Amino acid sequence: MLAAGSPAPQLVLEDTTGQTVRLSDYRGRHAVLLFFVRSTSCPVCNRHVRDLVRSGDELAADNVRVLLAVPEDREKAAAWKARHQIPFPVLTGRRDSPHEMVGLSRKVFGSMQQSGSILVDSHGIVRHAHGATMPTSSYDKKGITAAIASLNTPA
């Protein structure tokens, strides 16, 4: 898993429309909160996503853009996004899982996809990184809030 203070990886993902999304596209303009969903069918992860949607205006006011990364393919991700009326870009990997790209692997004999979040500031520095095997522990809202509050201070 990434560590706070480290440079963000060069993530290149694909959104549900097939467009390429690079984390570096936000550099110099916005901070980015990436939430890595364990599975689109995970009820706990869906509850976390609903909280992010409710917080969307506050995050935008703090100049933070939200991206959701899912392990499923683009078609399943698009259906999930539409069904849940998610206003944020939903990203999938082109060849590799977005989760694996940041060190969120499968645990417990390869059956449990880890989930979590990273906050990258507008300079491309990771300000918050959190991962968990159990979905109930994957959304560190207090940690995210503290990291967003610290965006105006040096990494």
N, C-alpha and C positions, 0 to 999 in steps of 0.2 A: 504494500500500500504506500502511496505517496506520503511525504512528510511535509508539514507546514514549514514554509521558508524555502522550499526547493522550487526550482523552475518547473512550470507545468509541462507535461509531455506534449509532443506534437500530435494531438489527437485529430484524426481525419475520420469522420463518421458520415452517415447518410441519414437524411430525414425521411419521413414517411412519404414524401413526394419523389424521392430519388435524388434530391439535391445534395451535393457535397457540403458538409458543414465542418469547418476547421476551427478549433479552439482559438487559433491565432487570429482568426477574422475579427475577434472581439478586442484584441490587444489595442491599447491606446484609447479605447472608447468606453468599454463597460467591464465591470466585474462579471464573472459567470459562476453560477451555482449549478453544478451538475449533480443530479440525484440519480443514482443507479438503482433501479427497481429490480428486486429479486426475480419477479415474474409478473406479467400483466394480470395473471389470475390470482395473485397473492392478495387476500383481503386486507392484510396489515399494510402492505405497500400502497394499496389503493387508498387507504385512509391517510397515509402520509402525503400522497399526491394531492388529495382533496385539501389538506391543510396548506400545501404550497399554493394551490389555486386560490384559496381564500386570502393568502398573504401576498398575492401577485402585485397588487397596487403598491403596497408598502415596499416590496422588493424593487419594483420599478422606480419608485421615488428615491431609493438608495442607489440607483444606477446599477442594479444587479439584474442580469438576464438569467432566466431559469431554463435549463435544458434537462430533459429526462432521457436517460439511456435505458434501453430494455434489451434483454438477451434474445428476444424473439425476432423473427424475420420482419421485413418491412411491411408485408401485407397484414400480418397479425398486429403489428404495432399501429398501423393506420386504423384498423378496425377498433382497437382499444381506445385510441385517441378520439375517434369520432363518437364512440359509445359513451365515453365519460366526459365529452365536451372539454377536452384539455386544451387550453389556449397556448401552451408552450410547445416549442419544437420537441418532437419525440425522435430519438436517434437510435440507430442500429449500427452494427459493424458491417463493413463491406466484406471482409474476410475473417476478421477476428472479432470476438466478443468485445464490446466496449468495456465491460467489466474487467476482463483480463488485461486490457491495455493500461489500467491504473492499479493493477495488483489485487483486484477482487476476484479471487478464484472460487472454485467449487470445493467445499469442505465436506466432512463427514462421508468419507468414501466416495467423493465426487457427486453426491446427490443434492447437496444444498448450495445453491448459488448465493454467494455473499452479495450484500447490497450495502449502500452507503452514500456518502456525498463528498464532494470537494468544492471548495470555493477558491476561485482563481481571481486575483485582482487584475486591474486593467494593465498592469505591467507584466503579466504572465507569471506571477509568483503565487504558489499555492499558499493560501492563508488558513485553510481548514481542510483536514482530511480525516474521514471517519469511515470505518467499515465494520460490518458485523455479519456473523453467520446467521443469527436468528433475526428475522425481520422486525421483531418488536424492539430491537436495539439499534436498528439501522438509521433511524432519523434522529440525529442529535440536534434538535431545534435550539437548545441553549448554546451549544457550541457554534452553530451557524450564526445565530443572532450576535454572539460576542465577536465572531470573526468579521461580520459585516460592520459592526460598530468600530472595529479597529482598522477599517480600510483607509482611513485618513492618516494612519500612522505608518511609519516605515516597517517593512517586513523584518 
